[in-house]
Amino acid sequence: MDGARIDRWLWAVRLVKTRSVAAQACRAGHVQINGVRVKPAGAVKVGDTIRARLGGRERIVEVVRLPATRLGAEPAAECLIDRSPPPPPRDPPVGFVPRDRGAGRPTKRDRRQLDQARGRHA
């Protein structure tokens, strides 16, 4: 295969859940091939660099293979080289205080302290 549609490639290598989501991202200008914004029918070739803003995260991948159909997770990972920056660290839940195992339900006093730590003042 010489080239493939960008929306189909993004879907086949599991960067997006559905092909329509890939097409919407292309139409919105969130997908670039070698620094140029593309439409859903834009051609992608082996060696191209794709920048896509998907799911609130910047993805930068290099095309290694053009699969004919959607692949499983492991074969899909072999079709690209991921050069994306690491995702931002997740913040722990605010006011989360682990309770000892077997401590039972929180008392009324414990509940008030939890609510105060979460910013809920009743």
PyMOL commands that set and color helices and strands:
alter all, ss='L'
color gray80, all
select helices_A, chain A and resi 6-12+19-27+73-77+108-118
alter helices_A, ss='H'
color red, helices_A
select strands_A, chain A and resi 4-5+31-33+36-37+43-44+49-54+57-63+80-82
alter strands_A, ss='S'
color yellow, strands_A
deselect
rebuild
show_as cartoon
